[in-house]
C-alpha cells in the first residue's frame, strides 16, 4: 500500500508542474487566460490518471533495470 501512496503523490506533484507548463503555454499561444485555464484544468485530470496507471504497470509488470538479487 505504501507504493500506491508514493506513486499517487509522485503523480500529483509532477502533474502540478506539467499543468503549470501547459497552462502557461496555452495562455501564451492563445492570448486567453481563460482558455489556458481550461486546457490546463482538463489535462490535469487526464494526465494524472494516465501517469498513475503507467507507474502501476511498470511497478507490477516491467522489471527493466531492477536488480533481482
PDB file of N, CA, C, O and CB in Angstrom:
ATOM      1  N   UNK A   1       0.812  -1.202   0.000  1.00  0.00           N
ATOM      2  CA  UNK A   1       0.000   0.000   0.000  1.00  0.00           C
ATOM      3  C   UNK A   1       0.856   1.267   0.000  1.00  0.00           C
ATOM      4  O   UNK A   1       0.459   2.295  -0.549  1.00  0.00           O
ATOM      5  CB  UNK A   1      -0.924  -0.002   1.200  1.00  0.00           C
ATOM      6  N   UNK A   2       2.031   1.184   0.620  1.00  0.00           N
ATOM      7  CA  UNK A   2       2.915   2.345   0.646  1.00  0.00           C
ATOM      8  C   UNK A   2       3.286   2.759  -0.773  1.00  0.00           C
ATOM      9  O   UNK A   2       3.341   3.950  -1.080  1.00  0.00           O
ATOM     10  CB  UNK A   2       4.184   2.045   1.466  1.00  0.00           C
ATOM     11  N   UNK A   3       3.542   1.771  -1.648  1.00  0.00           N
ATOM     12  CA  UNK A   3       3.906   2.084  -3.027  1.00  0.00           C
ATOM     13  C   UNK A   3       2.778   2.845  -3.720  1.00  0.00           C
ATOM     14  O   UNK A   3       3.037   3.774  -4.485  1.00  0.00           O
ATOM     15  CB  UNK A   3       4.237   0.797  -3.802  1.00  0.00           C
ATOM     16  N   UNK A   4       1.517   2.455  -3.457  1.00  0.00           N
ATOM     17  CA  UNK A   4       0.391   3.151  -4.081  1.00  0.00           C
ATOM     18  C   UNK A   4       0.378   4.622  -3.657  1.00  0.00           C
ATOM     19  O   UNK A   4       0.179   5.498  -4.499  1.00  0.00           O
ATOM     20  CB  UNK A   4      -0.948   2.469  -3.707  1.00  0.00           C
ATOM     21  N   UNK A   5       0.583   4.904  -2.386  1.00  0.00           N
ATOM     22  CA  UNK A   5       0.590   6.281  -1.896  1.00  0.00           C
ATOM     23  C   UNK A   5       1.750   7.054  -2.503  1.00  0.00           C
ATOM     24  O   UNK A   5       1.598   8.213  -2.889  1.00  0.00           O
ATOM     25  CB  UNK A   5       0.674   6.311  -0.363  1.00  0.00           C
ATOM     26  N   UNK A   6       2.907   6.412  -2.585  1.00  0.00           N
ATOM     27  CA  UNK A   6       4.078   7.075  -3.158  1.00  0.00           C
ATOM     28  C   UNK A   6       3.851   7.391  -4.634  1.00  0.00           C
ATOM     29  O   UNK A   6       4.144   8.496  -5.089  1.00  0.00           O
ATOM     30  CB  UNK A   6       5.330   6.198  -2.989  1.00  0.00           C
ATOM     31  N   UNK A   7       3.329   6.418  -5.379  1.00  0.00           N
ATOM     32  CA  UNK A   7       3.073   6.644  -6.802  1.00  0.00           C
ATOM     33  C   UNK A   7       2.037   7.751  -6.988  1.00  0.00           C
ATOM     34  O   UNK A   7       2.174   8.577  -7.889  1.00  0.00           O
ATOM     35  CB  UNK A   7       2.595   5.344  -7.481  1.00  0.00           C
ATOM     36  N   UNK A   8       1.016   7.776  -6.158  1.00  0.00           N
ATOM     37  CA  UNK A   8      -0.002   8.808  -6.263  1.00  0.00           C
ATOM     38  C   UNK A   8       0.582  10.185  -5.936  1.00  0.00           C
ATOM     39  O   UNK A   8       0.315  11.151  -6.649  1.00  0.00           O
ATOM     40  CB  UNK A   8      -1.177   8.492  -5.333  1.00  0.00           C
ATOM     41  N   UNK A   9       1.370  10.283  -4.872  1.00  0.00           N
ATOM     42  CA  UNK A   9       1.992  11.563  -4.510  1.00  0.00           C
ATOM     43  C   UNK A   9       2.933  12.049  -5.611  1.00  0.00           C
ATOM     44  O   UNK A   9       2.963  13.237  -5.931  1.00  0.00           O
ATOM     45  CB  UNK A   9       2.761  11.430  -3.182  1.00  0.00           C
ATOM     46  N   UNK A  10       3.693  11.130  -6.182  1.00  0.00           N
ATOM     47  CA  UNK A  10       4.617  11.476  -7.264  1.00  0.00           C
ATOM     48  C   UNK A  10       3.843  11.955  -8.489  1.00  0.00           C
ATOM     49  O   UNK A  10       4.228  12.931  -9.132  1.00  0.00           O
ATOM     50  CB  UNK A  10       5.504  10.267  -7.629  1.00  0.00           C
ATOM     51  N   UNK A  11       2.765  11.271  -8.801  1.00  0.00           N
ATOM     52  CA  UNK A  11       1.932  11.652  -9.948  1.00  0.00           C
ATOM     53  C   UNK A  11       1.344  13.045  -9.750  1.00  0.00           C
ATOM     54  O   UNK A  11       1.333  13.852 -10.680  1.00  0.00           O
ATOM     55  CB  UNK A  11       0.802  10.626 -10.161  1.00  0.00           C
ATOM     56  N   UNK A  12       0.859  13.331  -8.551  1.00  0.00           N
ATOM     57  CA  UNK A  12       0.239  14.634  -8.290  1.00  0.00           C
ATOM     58  C   UNK A  12       1.257  15.778  -8.324  1.00  0.00           C
ATOM     59  O   UNK A  12       0.977  16.840  -8.881  1.00  0.00           O
ATOM     60  CB  UNK A  12      -0.464  14.612  -6.938  1.00  0.00           C
ATOM     61  N   UNK A  13       2.432  15.564  -7.732  1.00  0.00           N
ATOM     62  CA  UNK A  13       3.426  16.634  -7.727  1.00  0.00           C
ATOM     63  C   UNK A  13       3.945  16.908  -9.137  1.00  0.00           C
ATOM     64  O   UNK A  13       4.122  18.063  -9.526  1.00  0.00           O
ATOM     65  CB  UNK A  13       4.589  16.275  -6.797  1.00  0.00           C
ATOM     66  N   UNK A  14       4.186  15.847  -9.895  1.00  0.00           N
ATOM     67  CA  UNK A  14       4.661  16.037 -11.266  1.00  0.00           C
ATOM     68  C   UNK A  14       3.580  16.671 -12.124  1.00  0.00           C
ATOM     69  O   UNK A  14       3.871  17.500 -12.987  1.00  0.00           O
ATOM     70  CB  UNK A  14       5.103  14.701 -11.876  1.00  0.00           C
ATOM     71  N   UNK A  15       2.342  16.283 -11.889  1.00  0.00           N
ATOM     72  CA  UNK A  15       1.235  16.828 -12.671  1.00  0.00           C
ATOM     73  C   UNK A  15       1.075  18.313 -12.423  1.00  0.00           C
ATOM     74  O   UNK A  15       0.731  19.059 -13.341  1.00  0.00           O
ATOM     75  CB  UNK A  15      -0.062  16.103 -12.342  1.00  0.00           C
ATOM     76  N   UNK A  16       1.320  18.761 -11.190  1.00  0.00           N
ATOM     77  CA  UNK A  16       1.224  20.191 -10.897  1.00  0.00           C
ATOM     78  C   UNK A  16       2.228  20.977 -11.736  1.00  0.00           C
ATOM     79  O   UNK A  16       1.895  22.030 -12.281  1.00  0.00           O
ATOM     80  CB  UNK A  16       1.462  20.454  -9.395  1.00  0.00           C
ATOM     81  N   UNK A  17       3.442  20.473 -11.841  1.00  0.00           N
ATOM     82  CA  UNK A  17       4.466  21.118 -12.665  1.00  0.00           C
ATOM     83  C   UNK A  17       4.048  21.098 -14.140  1.00  0.00           C
ATOM     84  O   UNK A  17       4.136  22.114 -14.830  1.00  0.00           O
ATOM     85  CB  UNK A  17       5.837  20.415 -12.481  1.00  0.00           C
ATOM     86  N   UNK A  18       3.600  19.952 -14.607  1.00  0.00           N
ATOM     87  CA  UNK A  18       3.190  19.818 -16.006  1.00  0.00           C
ATOM     88  C   UNK A  18       1.990  20.688 -16.353  1.00  0.00           C
ATOM     89  O   UNK A  18       1.927  21.263 -17.439  1.00  0.00           O
ATOM     90  CB  UNK A  18       2.870  18.377 -16.312  1.00  0.00           C
ATOM     91  N   UNK A  19       1.042  20.782 -15.432  1.00  0.00           N
ATOM     92  CA  UNK A  19      -0.149  21.592 -15.676  1.00  0.00           C
ATOM     93  C   UNK A  19       0.197  23.069 -15.730  1.00  0.00           C
ATOM     94  O   UNK A  19      -0.338  23.802 -16.563  1.00  0.00           O
ATOM     95  CB  UNK A  19      -1.196  21.341 -14.598  1.00  0.00           C
ATOM     96  N   UNK A  20       1.075  23.509 -14.861  1.00  0.00           N
ATOM     97  CA  UNK A  20       1.506  24.907 -14.907  1.00  0.00           C
ATOM     98  C   UNK A  20       2.144  25.214 -16.261  1.00  0.00           C
ATOM     99  O   UNK A  20       1.884  26.260 -16.855  1.00  0.00           O
ATOM    100  CB  UNK A  20       2.502  25.213 -13.759  1.00  0.00           C
ATOM    101  N   UNK A  21       2.971  24.302 -16.737  1.00  0.00           N
ATOM    102  CA  UNK A  21       3.606  24.463 -18.045  1.00  0.00           C
ATOM    103  C   UNK A  21       2.556  24.528 -19.155  1.00  0.00           C
ATOM    104  O   UNK A  21       2.618  25.404 -20.018  1.00  0.00           O
ATOM    105  CB  UNK A  21       4.589  23.308 -18.309  1.00  0.00           C
ATOM    106  N   UNK A  22       1.597  23.607 -19.135  1.00  0.00           N
ATOM    107  CA  UNK A  22       0.546  23.569 -20.159  1.00  0.00           C
ATOM    108  C   UNK A  22      -0.298  24.836 -20.117  1.00  0.00           C
ATOM    109  O   UNK A  22      -0.602  25.423 -21.155  1.00  0.00           O
ATOM    110  CB  UNK A  22      -0.349  22.334 -19.968  1.00  0.00           C
ATOM    111  N   UNK A  23      -0.675  25.253 -18.908  1.00  0.00           N
ATOM    112  CA  UNK A  23      -1.461  26.477 -18.752  1.00  0.00           C
ATOM    113  C   UNK A  23      -0.731  27.684 -19.341  1.00  0.00           C
ATOM    114  O   UNK A  23      -1.305  28.460 -20.105  1.00  0.00           O
ATOM    115  CB  UNK A  23      -1.774  26.724 -17.272  1.00  0.00           C
ATOM    116  N   UNK A  24       0.543  27.830 -18.972  1.00  0.00           N
ATOM    117  CA  UNK A  24       1.313  28.975 -19.457  1.00  0.00           C
ATOM    118  C   UNK A  24       1.475  28.951 -20.974  1.00  0.00           C
ATOM    119  O   UNK A  24       1.343  29.982 -21.634  1.00  0.00           O
ATOM    120  CB  UNK A  24       2.680  29.003 -18.794  1.00  0.00           C
ATOM    121  N   UNK A  25       1.758  27.782 -21.517  1.00  0.00           N
ATOM    122  CA  UNK A  25       1.904  27.675 -22.976  1.00  0.00           C
ATOM    123  C   UNK A  25       0.596  27.979 -23.697  1.00  0.00           C
ATOM    124  O   UNK A  25       0.589  28.709 -24.689  1.00  0.00           O
ATOM    125  CB  UNK A  25       2.390  26.277 -23.358  1.00  0.00           C
ATOM    126  N   UNK A  26      -0.516  27.421 -23.203  1.00  0.00           N
ATOM    127  CA  UNK A  26      -1.820  27.672 -23.832  1.00  0.00           C
ATOM    128  C   UNK A  26      -2.182  29.147 -23.743  1.00  0.00           C
ATOM    129  O   UNK A  26      -2.742  29.712 -24.683  1.00  0.00           O
ATOM    130  CB  UNK A  26      -2.919  26.816 -23.168  1.00  0.00           C
ATOM    131  N   UNK A  27      -1.864  29.769 -22.617  1.00  0.00           N
ATOM    132  CA  UNK A  27      -2.133  31.200 -22.433  1.00  0.00           C
ATOM    133  C   UNK A  27      -1.299  32.028 -23.405  1.00  0.00           C
ATOM    134  O   UNK A  27      -1.811  32.935 -24.060  1.00  0.00           O
ATOM    135  CB  UNK A  27      -1.838  31.629 -20.976  1.00  0.00           C
ATOM    136  N   UNK A  28       0.001  31.705 -23.493  1.00  0.00           N
ATOM    137  CA  UNK A  28       0.875  32.452 -24.390  1.00  0.00           C
ATOM    138  C   UNK A  28       0.489  32.270 -25.858  1.00  0.00           C
ATOM    139  O   UNK A  28       0.524  33.223 -26.637  1.00  0.00           O
ATOM    140  CB  UNK A  28       2.314  32.025 -24.182  1.00  0.00           C
ATOM    141  N   UNK A  29       0.123  31.052 -26.229  1.00  0.00           N
ATOM    142  CA  UNK A  29      -0.210  30.773 -27.632  1.00  0.00           C
ATOM    143  C   UNK A  29      -1.538  31.404 -28.029  1.00  0.00           C
ATOM    144  O   UNK A  29      -1.655  31.987 -29.107  1.00  0.00           O
ATOM    145  CB  UNK A  29      -0.262  29.263 -27.876  1.00  0.00           C
ATOM    146  N   UNK A  30      -2.551  31.287 -27.145  1.00  0.00           N
ATOM    147  CA  UNK A  30      -3.891  31.787 -27.490  1.00  0.00           C
ATOM    148  C   UNK A  30      -4.117  33.229 -27.072  1.00  0.00           C
ATOM    149  O   UNK A  30      -4.975  33.913 -27.630  1.00  0.00           O
ATOM    150  CB  UNK A  30      -4.942  30.921 -26.851  1.00  0.00           C
ATOM    151  N   UNK A  31      -3.342  33.700 -26.082  1.00  0.00           N
ATOM    152  CA  UNK A  31      -3.566  35.042 -25.561  1.00  0.00           C
ATOM    153  C   UNK A  31      -4.741  35.112 -24.609  1.00  0.00           C
ATOM    154  O   UNK A  31      -5.113  36.194 -24.156  1.00  0.00           O
ATOM    155  CB  UNK A  31      -3.782  35.998 -26.689  1.00  0.00           C
ATOM    156  N   UNK A  32      -5.333  33.957 -24.299  1.00  0.00           N
ATOM    157  CA  UNK A  32      -6.520  33.898 -23.439  1.00  0.00           C
ATOM    158  C   UNK A  32      -6.195  33.145 -22.152  1.00  0.00           C
ATOM    159  O   UNK A  32      -5.876  31.956 -22.180  1.00  0.00           O
ATOM    160  CB  UNK A  32      -7.704  33.218 -24.178  1.00  0.00           C
ATOM    161  N   UNK A  33      -6.281  33.854 -21.019  1.00  0.00           N
ATOM    162  CA  UNK A  33      -6.044  33.197 -19.743  1.00  0.00           C
ATOM    163  C   UNK A  33      -7.139  32.156 -19.446  1.00  0.00           C
ATOM    164  O   UNK A  33      -6.880  31.124 -18.827  1.00  0.00           O
ATOM    165  CB  UNK A  33      -5.980  34.243 -18.615  1.00  0.00           C
ATOM    166  N   UNK A  34      -8.365  32.452 -19.903  1.00  0.00           N
ATOM    167  CA  UNK A  34      -9.474  31.512 -19.696  1.00  0.00           C
ATOM    168  C   UNK A  34      -9.242  30.204 -20.455  1.00  0.00           C
ATOM    169  O   UNK A  34      -9.452  29.122 -19.908  1.00  0.00           O
ATOM    170  CB  UNK A  34     -10.804  32.149 -20.139  1.00  0.00           C
ATOM    171  N   UNK A  35      -8.815  30.303 -21.699  1.00  0.00           N
ATOM    172  CA  UNK A  35      -8.539  29.107 -22.491  1.00  0.00           C
ATOM    173  C   UNK A  35      -7.348  28.355 -21.919  1.00  0.00           C
ATOM    174  O   UNK A  35      -7.348  27.125 -21.890  1.00  0.00           O
ATOM    175  CB  UNK A  35      -8.282  29.475 -23.959  1.00  0.00           C
ATOM    176  N   UNK A  36      -6.342  29.075 -21.467  1.00  0.00           N
ATOM    177  CA  UNK A  36      -5.199  28.440 -20.815  1.00  0.00           C
ATOM    178  C   UNK A  36      -5.625  27.649 -19.593  1.00  0.00           C
ATOM    179  O   UNK A  36      -5.164  26.528 -19.379  1.00  0.00           O
ATOM    180  CB  UNK A  36      -4.168  29.484 -20.420  1.00  0.00           C
ATOM    181  N   UNK A  37      -6.514  28.237 -18.785  1.00  0.00           N
ATOM    182  CA  UNK A  37      -7.013  27.555 -17.590  1.00  0.00           C
ATOM    183  C   UNK A  37      -7.867  26.341 -17.955  1.00  0.00           C
ATOM    184  O   UNK A  37      -7.791  25.310 -17.288  1.00  0.00           O
ATOM    185  CB  UNK A  37      -7.824  28.525 -16.728  1.00  0.00           C
ATOM    186  N   UNK A  38      -8.669  26.455 -18.994  1.00  0.00           N
ATOM    187  CA  UNK A  38      -9.498  25.327 -19.430  1.00  0.00           C
ATOM    188  C   UNK A  38      -8.637  24.158 -19.902  1.00  0.00           C
ATOM    189  O   UNK A  38      -8.884  23.010 -19.532  1.00  0.00           O
ATOM    190  CB  UNK A  38     -10.448  25.765 -20.553  1.00  0.00           C
ATOM    191  N   UNK A  39      -7.642  24.447 -20.706  1.00  0.00           N
ATOM    192  CA  UNK A  39      -6.743  23.404 -21.196  1.00  0.00           C
ATOM    193  C   UNK A  39      -5.968  22.784 -20.034  1.00  0.00           C
ATOM    194  O   UNK A  39      -5.876  21.561 -19.927  1.00  0.00           O
ATOM    195  CB  UNK A  39      -5.768  23.977 -22.248  1.00  0.00           C
ATOM    196  N   UNK A  40      -5.415  23.627 -19.168  1.00  0.00           N
ATOM    197  CA  UNK A  40      -4.667  23.135 -18.009  1.00  0.00           C
ATOM    198  C   UNK A  40      -5.538  22.323 -17.068  1.00  0.00           C
ATOM    199  O   UNK A  40      -5.106  21.285 -16.567  1.00  0.00           O
ATOM    200  CB  UNK A  40      -4.050  24.291 -17.256  1.00  0.00           C
ATOM    201  N   UNK A  41      -6.752  22.779 -16.822  1.00  0.00           N
ATOM    202  CA  UNK A  41      -7.662  22.066 -15.928  1.00  0.00           C
ATOM    203  C   UNK A  41      -8.085  20.714 -16.466  1.00  0.00           C
ATOM    204  O   UNK A  41      -8.246  19.758 -15.707  1.00  0.00           O
ATOM    205  CB  UNK A  41      -8.878  22.899 -15.670  1.00  0.00           C
ATOM    206  N   UNK A  42      -8.264  20.634 -17.765  1.00  0.00           N
ATOM    207  CA  UNK A  42      -8.652  19.367 -18.382  1.00  0.00           C
ATOM    208  C   UNK A  42      -7.507  18.372 -18.354  1.00  0.00           C
ATOM    209  O   UNK A  42      -7.697  17.209 -17.998  1.00  0.00           O
ATOM    210  CB  UNK A  42      -9.113  19.590 -19.820  1.00  0.00           C
ATOM    211  N   UNK A  43      -6.328  18.821 -18.725  1.00  0.00           N
ATOM    212  CA  UNK A  43      -5.216  17.884 -18.809  1.00  0.00           C
ATOM    213  C   UNK A  43      -4.711  17.411 -17.449  1.00  0.00           C
ATOM    214  O   UNK A  43      -4.101  16.346 -17.361  1.00  0.00           O
ATOM    215  CB  UNK A  43      -4.091  18.515 -19.562  1.00  0.00           C
ATOM    216  N   UNK A  44      -4.951  18.176 -16.395  1.00  0.00           N
ATOM    217  CA  UNK A  44      -4.506  17.710 -15.077  1.00  0.00           C
ATOM    218  C   UNK A  44      -5.238  16.434 -14.682  1.00  0.00           C
ATOM    219  O   UNK A  44      -4.655  15.549 -14.057  1.00  0.00           O
ATOM    220  CB  UNK A  44      -4.730  18.800 -14.013  1.00  0.00           C
ATOM    221  N   UNK A  45      -6.504  16.339 -15.042  1.00  0.00           N
ATOM    222  CA  UNK A  45      -7.281  15.141 -14.712  1.00  0.00           C
ATOM    223  C   UNK A  45      -6.845  13.937 -15.550  1.00  0.00           C
ATOM    224  O   UNK A  45      -6.582  12.859 -15.016  1.00  0.00           O
ATOM    225  CB  UNK A  45      -8.773  15.406 -14.921  1.00  0.00           C
ATOM    226  N   UNK A  46      -6.775  14.133 -16.850  1.00  0.00           N
ATOM    227  CA  UNK A  46      -6.459  13.002 -17.721  1.00  0.00           C
ATOM    228  C   UNK A  46      -5.018  12.521 -17.534  1.00  0.00           C
ATOM    229  O   UNK A  46      -4.769  11.316 -17.480  1.00  0.00           O
ATOM    230  CB  UNK A  46      -6.690  13.386 -19.179  1.00  0.00           C
ATOM    231  N   UNK A  47      -4.091  13.435 -17.437  1.00  0.00           N
ATOM    232  CA  UNK A  47      -2.691  13.030 -17.342  1.00  0.00           C
ATOM    233  C   UNK A  47      -2.323  12.481 -15.966  1.00  0.00           C
ATOM    234  O   UNK A  47      -1.428  11.642 -15.865  1.00  0.00           O
ATOM    235  CB  UNK A  47      -1.799  14.201 -17.671  1.00  0.00           C
ATOM    236  N   UNK A  48      -2.990  12.931 -14.907  1.00  0.00           N
ATOM    237  CA  UNK A  48      -2.744  12.348 -13.580  1.00  0.00           C
ATOM    238  C   UNK A  48      -3.162  10.891 -13.582  1.00  0.00           C
ATOM    239  O   UNK A  48      -2.433  10.031 -13.089  1.00  0.00           O
ATOM    240  CB  UNK A  48      -3.504  13.128 -12.474  1.00  0.00           C
ATOM    241  N   UNK A  49      -4.325  10.613 -14.131  1.00  0.00           N
ATOM    242  CA  UNK A  49      -4.812   9.234 -14.209  1.00  0.00           C
ATOM    243  C   UNK A  49      -3.884   8.382 -15.063  1.00  0.00           C
ATOM    244  O   UNK A  49      -3.502   7.287 -14.651  1.00  0.00           O
ATOM    245  CB  UNK A  49      -6.238   9.196 -14.779  1.00  0.00           C
ATOM    246  N   UNK A  50      -3.522   8.857 -16.224  1.00  0.00           N
ATOM    247  CA  UNK A  50      -2.651   8.093 -17.124  1.00  0.00           C
ATOM    248  C   UNK A  50      -1.278   7.838 -16.509  1.00  0.00           C
ATOM    249  O   UNK A  50      -0.729   6.747 -16.660  1.00  0.00           O
ATOM    250  CB  UNK A  50      -2.491   8.829 -18.449  1.00  0.00           C
ATOM    251  N   UNK A  51      -0.717   8.829 -15.818  1.00  0.00           N
ATOM    252  CA  UNK A  51       0.581   8.648 -15.184  1.00  0.00           C
ATOM    253  C   UNK A  51       0.515   7.603 -14.077  1.00  0.00           C
ATOM    254  O   UNK A  51       1.406   6.762 -13.963  1.00  0.00           O
ATOM    255  CB  UNK A  51       1.085   9.971 -14.625  1.00  0.00           C
ATOM    256  N   UNK A  52      -0.528   7.652 -13.268  1.00  0.00           N
ATOM    257  CA  UNK A  52      -0.681   6.690 -12.178  1.00  0.00           C
ATOM    258  C   UNK A  52      -0.771   5.267 -12.740  1.00  0.00           C
ATOM    259  O   UNK A  52      -0.104   4.363 -12.238  1.00  0.00           O
ATOM    260  CB  UNK A  52      -1.936   7.020 -11.332  1.00  0.00           C
ATOM    261  N   UNK A  53      -1.573   5.069 -13.755  1.00  0.00           N
ATOM    262  CA  UNK A  53      -1.697   3.747 -14.377  1.00  0.00           C
ATOM    263  C   UNK A  53      -0.349   3.311 -14.944  1.00  0.00           C
ATOM    264  O   UNK A  53       0.044   2.156 -14.779  1.00  0.00           O
ATOM    265  CB  UNK A  53      -2.775   3.761 -15.495  1.00  0.00           C
ATOM    266  N   UNK A  54       0.352   4.205 -15.599  1.00  0.00           N
ATOM    267  CA  UNK A  54       1.668   3.921 -16.165  1.00  0.00           C
ATOM    268  C   UNK A  54       2.640   3.467 -15.079  1.00  0.00           C
ATOM    269  O   UNK A  54       3.348   2.475 -15.254  1.00  0.00           O
ATOM    270  CB  UNK A  54       2.219   5.158 -16.886  1.00  0.00           C
ATOM    271  N   UNK A  55       2.678   4.192 -13.955  1.00  0.00           N
ATOM    272  CA  UNK A  55       3.548   3.823 -12.833  1.00  0.00           C
ATOM    273  C   UNK A  55       3.199   2.435 -12.290  1.00  0.00           C
ATOM    274  O   UNK A  55       4.093   1.636 -12.007  1.00  0.00           O
ATOM    275  CB  UNK A  55       3.440   4.868 -11.711  1.00  0.00           C
ATOM    276  N   UNK A  56       1.925   2.152 -12.146  1.00  0.00           N
ATOM    277  CA  UNK A  56       1.496   0.866 -11.593  1.00  0.00           C
ATOM    278  C   UNK A  56       1.871  -0.286 -12.530  1.00  0.00           C
ATOM    279  O   UNK A  56       2.310  -1.341 -12.072  1.00  0.00           O
ATOM    280  CB  UNK A  56      -0.026   0.871 -11.342  1.00  0.00           C
ATOM    281  N   UNK A  57       1.700  -0.088 -13.828  1.00  0.00           N
ATOM    282  CA  UNK A  57       2.072  -1.124 -14.803  1.00  0.00           C
ATOM    283  C   UNK A  57       3.570  -1.381 -14.734  1.00  0.00           C
ATOM    284  O   UNK A  57       3.995  -2.536 -14.700  1.00  0.00           O
ATOM    285  CB  UNK A  57       1.661  -0.708 -16.243  1.00  0.00           C
ATOM    286  N   UNK A  58       4.371  -0.331 -14.712  1.00  0.00           N
ATOM    287  CA  UNK A  58       5.819  -0.506 -14.613  1.00  0.00           C
ATOM    288  C   UNK A  58       6.201  -1.205 -13.321  1.00  0.00           C
ATOM    289  O   UNK A  58       7.052  -2.095 -13.323  1.00  0.00           O
ATOM    290  CB  UNK A  58       6.527   0.840 -14.706  1.00  0.00           C
ATOM    291  N   UNK A  59       5.586  -0.814 -12.226  1.00  0.00           N
ATOM    292  CA  UNK A  59       5.913  -1.397 -10.924  1.00  0.00           C
ATOM    293  C   UNK A  59       5.562  -2.881 -10.879  1.00  0.00           C
ATOM    294  O   UNK A  59       6.319  -3.683 -10.333  1.00  0.00           O
ATOM    295  CB  UNK A  59       5.179  -0.651  -9.807  1.00  0.00           C
ATOM    296  N   UNK A  60       4.428  -3.242 -11.446  1.00  0.00           N
ATOM    297  CA  UNK A  60       3.938  -4.614 -11.326  1.00  0.00           C
ATOM    298  C   UNK A  60       4.473  -5.554 -12.415  1.00  0.00           C
ATOM    299  O   UNK A  60       4.757  -6.718 -12.131  1.00  0.00           O
ATOM    300  CB  UNK A  60       2.435  -4.612 -11.366  1.00  0.00           C
ATOM    301  N   UNK A  61       4.612  -5.075 -13.637  1.00  0.00           N
ATOM    302  CA  UNK A  61       4.892  -5.976 -14.753  1.00  0.00           C
ATOM    303  C   UNK A  61       6.238  -5.786 -15.441  1.00  0.00           C
ATOM    304  O   UNK A  61       6.735  -6.714 -16.079  1.00  0.00           O
ATOM    305  CB  UNK A  61       3.839  -5.828 -15.751  1.00  0.00           C
ATOM    306  N   UNK A  62       6.828  -4.624 -15.329  1.00  0.00           N
ATOM    307  CA  UNK A  62       8.041  -4.343 -16.084  1.00  0.00           C
ATOM    308  C   UNK A  62       9.209  -4.258 -15.108  1.00  0.00           C
ATOM    309  O   UNK A  62       9.242  -3.387 -14.239  1.00  0.00           O
ATOM    310  CB  UNK A  62       7.903  -3.025 -16.910  1.00  0.00           C
ATOM    311  N   UNK A  63      10.137  -5.142 -15.253  1.00  0.00           N
ATOM    312  CA  UNK A  63      11.241  -5.235 -14.308  1.00  0.00           C
ATOM    313  C   UNK A  63      12.558  -4.759 -14.911  1.00  0.00           C
ATOM    314  O   UNK A  63      13.633  -5.088 -14.409  1.00  0.00           O
ATOM    315  CB  UNK A  63      11.385  -6.659 -13.822  1.00  0.00           C
ATOM    316  N   UNK A  64      12.473  -4.002 -15.964  1.00  0.00           N
ATOM    317  CA  UNK A  64      13.639  -3.450 -16.618  1.00  0.00           C
ATOM    318  C   UNK A  64      14.435  -2.580 -15.644  1.00  0.00           C
ATOM    319  O   UNK A  64      13.880  -1.665 -15.036  1.00  0.00           O
ATOM    320  CB  UNK A  64      13.226  -2.641 -17.852  1.00  0.00           C
ATOM    321  N   UNK A  65      15.709  -2.855 -15.494  1.00  0.00           N
ATOM    322  CA  UNK A  65      16.582  -2.076 -14.651  1.00  0.00           C
ATOM    323  C   UNK A  65      16.499  -2.364 -13.169  1.00  0.00           C
ATOM    324  O   UNK A  65      17.163  -1.705 -12.370  1.00  0.00           O
ATOM    325  CB  UNK A  65      16.308  -0.684 -14.865  1.00  0.00           C
ATOM    326  N   UNK A  66      15.686  -3.347 -12.789  1.00  0.00           N
ATOM    327  CA  UNK A  66      15.554  -3.700 -11.384  1.00  0.00           C
ATOM    328  C   UNK A  66      16.552  -4.812 -11.088  1.00  0.00           C
ATOM    329  O   UNK A  66      16.616  -5.805 -11.812  1.00  0.00           O
ATOM    330  CB  UNK A  66      14.089  -4.139 -11.036  1.00  0.00           C
ATOM    331  N   UNK A  67      17.324  -4.644 -10.032  1.00  0.00           N
ATOM    332  CA  UNK A  67      18.324  -5.623  -9.663  1.00  0.00           C
ATOM    333  C   UNK A  67      17.664  -6.753  -8.879  1.00  0.00           C
ATOM    334  O   UNK A  67      17.238  -6.560  -7.740  1.00  0.00           O
ATOM    335  CB  UNK A  67      19.453  -4.970  -8.842  1.00  0.00           C
ATOM    336  N   UNK A  68      17.582  -7.916  -9.484  1.00  0.00           N
ATOM    337  CA  UNK A  68      16.990  -9.089  -8.822  1.00  0.00           C
ATOM    338  C   UNK A  68      18.105  -9.840  -8.097  1.00  0.00           C
ATOM    339  O   UNK A  68      18.771 -10.694  -8.683  1.00  0.00           O
ATOM    340  CB  UNK A  68      16.256 -10.029  -9.859  1.00  0.00           C
ATOM    341  N   UNK A  69      18.297  -9.524  -6.850  1.00  0.00           N
ATOM    342  CA  UNK A  69      19.387 -10.141  -6.085  1.00  0.00           C
ATOM    343  C   UNK A  69      19.010 -11.511  -5.604  1.00  0.00           C
ATOM    344  O   UNK A  69      19.808 -12.176  -4.944  1.00  0.00           O
ATOM    345  CB  UNK A  69      19.774  -9.277  -4.905  1.00  0.00           C
TER     346      UNK A  69
END
